[in-house]
Amino acid sequence: MDTLKAIEELIQKLQIEDVPVFHVEDKVLWRLRTLEVQTYVPLSQKIFWFASAAAASVAAYVSIGAWKYITSPLHEFYSPLQEIRLW
């Protein structure tokens, strides 16, 4: 019960205490206004974008070509069974 009394006393002390108020909005707004927006994109990043787009287009071209020849995903598993006669 001593712990409960200590907590209640602490609550009473905190209710009496004044909370300090800080106004920081002017500083934050000034800081946001002074930030420079980065518009420069390095050449290496542009080259990486181009290489990624080229690799993706090659992969899409190959996959579309392969999709035309696939009749069923399990076709390779069933093809040996087509030659077996049941009777």
C-alpha positions in Angstrom: 0.0 0.0 0.0 3.0 2.3 0.4 3.5 2.3 -3.3 -0.1 3.4 -3.9 0.3 6.2 -1.4 3.5 7.3 -3.1 1.9 7.3 -6.5 -1.1 9.4 -5.1 1.3 11.9 -3.5 3.2 12.2 -6.8 0.0 12.8 -8.7 -1.1 15.5 -6.3 2.3 17.2 -6.6 2.2 17.0 -10.4 -1.3 18.5 -10.5 -0.1 21.6 -8.6 3.0 22.0 -10.8 3.0 24.4 -13.7 3.9 23.0 -17.1 6.4 25.1 -19.1 5.2 26.2 -22.5 7.6 26.6 -25.4 6.7 28.3 -28.7 8.8 26.8 -31.4 6.6 27.3 -34.4 8.4 30.4 -35.6 11.7 28.7 -35.5 10.3 25.6 -37.3 8.7 27.7 -40.1 11.9 29.7 -40.5 13.9 26.5 -40.8 11.5 25.1 -43.4 11.6 28.3 -45.5 15.4 28.3 -45.5 15.7 24.7 -46.7 16.8 24.4 -50.2 15.0 21.9 -52.4 17.3 19.4 -54.1 16.6 19.4 -57.8 19.9 18.1 -59.0 19.9 14.4 -60.1 23.4 12.9 -60.5 24.3 11.4 -63.9 25.1 8.0 -62.3 21.5 7.8 -61.0 20.1 8.6 -64.4 22.3 5.9 -66.0 21.1 3.4 -63.3 17.4 4.3 -64.2 18.1 3.8 -67.9 19.8 0.5 -67.3 17.0 -0.7 -65.0 14.4 0.3 -67.6 16.3 -1.5 -70.4 16.7 -4.7 -68.3 13.0 -4.7 -67.5 11.9 -4.2 -71.1 14.2 -7.1 -72.2 12.7 -9.3 -69.4 9.2 -8.4 -70.5 9.9 -9.2 -74.1 11.4 -12.6 -73.3 8.6 -13.5 -70.9 5.9 -12.5 -73.4 7.6 -14.7 -76.1 7.8 -17.6 -73.6 4.2 -17.2 -72.6 3.0 -17.9 -76.2 4.6 -21.3 -76.2 3.3 -22.4 -72.8 0.1 -24.3 -73.1 -0.1 -25.5 -69.5 2.3 -25.1 -66.6 2.1 -28.8 -65.9 2.5 -29.9 -69.5 6.1 -31.1 -69.0 4.9 -33.4 -66.2 2.0 -34.9 -68.2 3.8 -35.4 -71.5 5.5 -38.8 -70.6 2.2 -40.1 -69.4 0.5 -39.5 -72.8 2.5 -42.3 -74.4 1.5 -45.0 -71.8 -1.4 -47.2 -72.8 -3.7 -48.2 -70.0 -4.9 -51.4 -71.8 
